[in-house]
Amino acid sequence: MTLDDLAAIVADRAAADPDESWTAKLLAKGPEKAAEKFGEEAIEAVIEAVKGDRARLTAEAADVLFHLLVMLKSRDVPLADVMEELARRQGQSGLAEKAGRSR
């Protein structure tokens, strides 16, 4: 599964009945609640990272990614916009710059 796949799942679930979908229910509570839930999941991931529990960290990281996408959806920020911002920040790496120098 890719982040794009997960974003599509979030978009599909956002259109569902809030009585039948956790995602729709969370989004119906507004962006602030989506942000709060993302924050809770991020804190849980940090705790598991500090504890060193790989399995729990993996599970919490999945929750973080899911709830990040829900939070973005709550503010109509497409994942593509986030990916474009990451690409913009890439620039040229130090290794590529060094390889391009004449000797």
Secondary structure, 3 states (H helix, E strand, C coil): CCHHHHHHHHHHHHCCCCCCCHHHHHHHCCHHHHHHHHHHHHHHHHHHHHHCCHHHHHHHHHHHHHHHHHHHHHCCCCHHHHHHHHHHHHCCCHHHHHHCCCC
